[in-house]
């Protein structure tokens, strides 16, 4: 018998005490420990460096240091290598959320998320997948992604991808899961996972969210093509 995976350890960063308390209670009831809370971005960075959590629930609009800068600092630190950040927001179509995704956040949740969705999201990103709600994430990227002009700085060149990898990336940008990609391409899920891993490695991307963003920014996928 395989040992069950340990519960993800979480830090909650939000300047509203009620939000932090509510999320802590929901996660605790599901057996997910909240190892620290933070009321601003600077405190969030400090708590992440101290506790090395698996997942951070990060509000964007906070005093002292906002969630975007805190996300940048966490992901640039040693603690950021194994840490996944979920952005908390009140508005789904938000320029700040888009920016957070481009710098490495693994997805976002609306603050009125159901308890079941919150728990599922924390477990999902802990396993290394990206939190993509296709309908919302897709509209978000379409609205805020710059029109393609040149390869965004800091990432590998799409010319490094094979034709099959480009095909996988196009479908991935539509929000398809590994199972859906496998069915569409008549491949096994294991093969799809290998393709996705190679795409991320070649392009120097953290996860699927950044791959989706890059597909739009380079013009590989354009609004209306889905």
C-alpha positions in Angstrom: 0.0 0.0 0.0 1.2 3.5 -0.9 1.3 6.0 1.9 -1.4 8.8 1.6 0.1 12.1 0.6 0.6 14.5 3.4 -1.8 17.4 3.6 -0.6 20.6 2.0 0.6 23.3 4.4 -0.9 26.7 3.7 -0.2 30.4 4.5 -3.1 32.8 4.1 -2.3 36.4 3.2 -5.3 38.8 3.4 -5.8 42.1 5.2 -9.3 41.1 6.2 -9.3 39.1 9.5 -12.7 37.6 8.6 -11.5 36.3 5.3 -8.4 34.7 6.9 -10.5 33.2 9.7 -13.1 31.8 7.3 -10.5 30.2 5.1 -8.6 28.8 8.0 -11.7 27.2 9.4 -12.7 25.7 6.0 -9.2 24.3 5.4 -8.9 23.0 9.0 -12.1 21.1 8.7 -10.7 19.4 5.6 -7.5 18.4 7.4 -5.4 21.0 5.7 -3.2 22.9 8.2 -2.8 26.7 8.0 0.7 27.3 9.3 0.6 31.1 9.3 -1.5 34.1 8.5 -0.4 37.5 7.1 -2.2 40.8 7.0 0.0 42.4 4.4 2.5 41.5 1.7 5.7 42.0 3.7 4.4 39.8 6.4 3.4 37.2 3.8 6.9 37.0 2.5 8.3 36.7 6.0 5.9 33.9 6.9 6.6 32.0 3.7 10.4 32.2 4.2 9.9 31.0 7.8 7.4 28.2 7.3 8.1 27.0 3.7 4.4 26.2 2.9 3.2 24.2 0.0 0.5 26.7 -1.0 -0.1 30.4 -0.3 -3.5 32.1 -0.6 -2.6 35.6 -1.6 -4.8 38.7 -1.7 -3.7 41.3 -4.1 -4.8 44.6 -2.5 -3.0 44.8 0.9 -1.2 47.6 2.8 2.6 48.0 3.1 3.3 45.6 0.2 0.6 44.4 -2.3 0.2 40.8 -3.3 1.9 41.2 -6.6 5.2 42.3 -5.1 4.9 39.7 -2.4 4.3 37.0 -5.1 7.4 38.2 -7.0 9.6 38.1 -3.9 8.3 34.7 -2.8 8.8 33.1 -6.2 12.3 34.6 -6.5 13.3 33.1 -3.2 14.5 29.6 -2.3 11.2 29.0 -0.6 9.4 29.8 -3.9 10.8 26.7 -5.7 8.3 24.4 -4.1 5.6 26.9 -3.2 2.4 27.4 -5.3 0.5 30.7 -5.0 -3.2 31.1 -5.5 -4.4 34.7 -6.0 -7.5 35.8 -4.1 -9.6 38.4 -5.8 -13.1 40.0 -5.7 -13.2 40.6 -9.5 -12.6 37.8 -12.0 -11.6 40.1 -14.9 -8.8 42.0 -13.2 -5.6 43.4 -14.7 -3.8 42.6 -11.4 -4.8 39.0 -11.6 -3.5 38.8 -15.1 -0.2 40.3 -14.0 0.0 37.8 -11.1 -0.4 34.9 -13.5 2.3 36.2 -15.8 4.8 36.3 -12.9 4.2 32.8 -11.7 1.0 32.5 -9.7 -0.6 29.1 -10.3 -4.2 30.4 -10.6 -6.8 32.5 -8.8 -10.0 32.1 -6.8 -12.8 34.5 -6.2 -13.2 35.3 -2.5 -16.8 34.0 -2.5 -15.5 30.5 -3.5 -17.3 27.6 -2.0 -15.6 25.6 0.7 -15.4 22.5 -1.6 -13.8 24.6 -4.4 -11.3 26.1 -2.0 -10.2 22.7 -0.6 -10.0 21.2 -4.1 -8.0 24.2 -5.4 -5.4 23.9 -2.6 -5.0 20.2 -3.2 -4.8 20.6 -7.0 -2.0 23.2 -7.1 -0.1 21.4 -4.4 0.2 18.4 -6.8 1.9 20.7 -9.3 -1.1 21.4 -11.6 -2.3 24.8 -12.4 -5.6 26.1 -11.2 -7.4 26.9 -14.5 -11.1 27.7 -14.6 -11.2 27.8 -18.4 -14.2 30.1 -18.8 -12.8 32.8 -16.5 -9.1 32.4 -17.1 -9.7 32.4 -20.8 -11.6 35.7 -20.8 -9.1 37.2 -18.4 -6.2 36.5 -20.7 -8.1 37.6 -23.8 -8.9 40.9 -22.2 -5.5 41.7 -20.8 -2.9 39.9 -22.9 -1.0 42.3 -25.1 -1.5 41.9 -28.9 1.3 39.7 -30.3 4.3 41.7 -31.5 7.3 39.7 -30.5 8.4 36.9 -28.2 8.0 38.0 -24.6 11.3 38.5 -22.8 12.5 36.0 -20.4 11.0 32.9 -22.0 12.3 30.4 -24.6 11.5 30.6 -28.3 8.4 28.8 -29.6 10.6 27.6 -32.5 12.2 25.2 -30.0 9.0 23.2 -29.8 8.2 20.3 -32.1 5.1 20.4 -34.2 3.4 18.0 -31.7 4.4 20.2 -28.8 3.0 23.3 -30.5 -0.3 21.4 -31.0 -0.4 20.4 -27.4 0.3 24.1 -26.4 -2.5 25.4 -28.6 -5.0 22.9 -27.0 -3.6 23.6 -23.5 -4.2 27.3 -24.1 -7.9 26.5 -24.6 -8.0 25.2 -21.0 -8.1 21.5 -21.8 -7.1 19.1 -19.0 -4.6 16.3 -19.5 -7.4 13.8 -19.9 -9.1 16.1 -22.5 -5.8 16.6 -24.3 -5.2 12.8 -24.4 -8.7 12.2 -25.9 -8.3 15.0 -28.5 -4.8 13.8 -29.6 -5.5 10.1 -29.2 -2.6 9.8 -26.8 -2.2 8.4 -23.3 -2.3 10.8 -20.4 1.2 9.8 -19.5 2.4 10.9 -23.0 0.5 14.2 -22.6 2.1 14.8 -19.3 5.5 14.3 -20.9 4.7 16.7 -23.7 3.5 19.3 -21.2 6.6 18.9 -19.1 8.9 19.3 -22.1 7.0 22.4 -23.2 7.4 24.0 -19.8 11.1 23.1 -19.7 11.9 24.4 -23.2 10.1 27.7 -22.6 11.4 28.2 -19.1 7.8 28.3 -17.7 6.7 27.5 -14.1 3.4 25.8 -14.9 0.4 25.6 -17.2 -0.9 29.0 -16.4 2.2 30.7 -17.8 2.1 28.4 -20.8 -1.5 29.6 -21.5 -0.5 33.3 -21.1 2.5 32.8 -23.4 0.4 31.2 -26.1 -1.8 34.3 -26.2 1.1 36.8 -25.9 3.0 35.2 -28.9 -0.1 34.9 -31.1 0.0 31.1 -31.1 -3.6 31.3 -29.9 -5.8 34.2 -30.5 -9.2 35.3 -29.3 -11.9 33.6 -31.3 -9.9 30.5 -32.1 -11.4 28.4 -29.4 
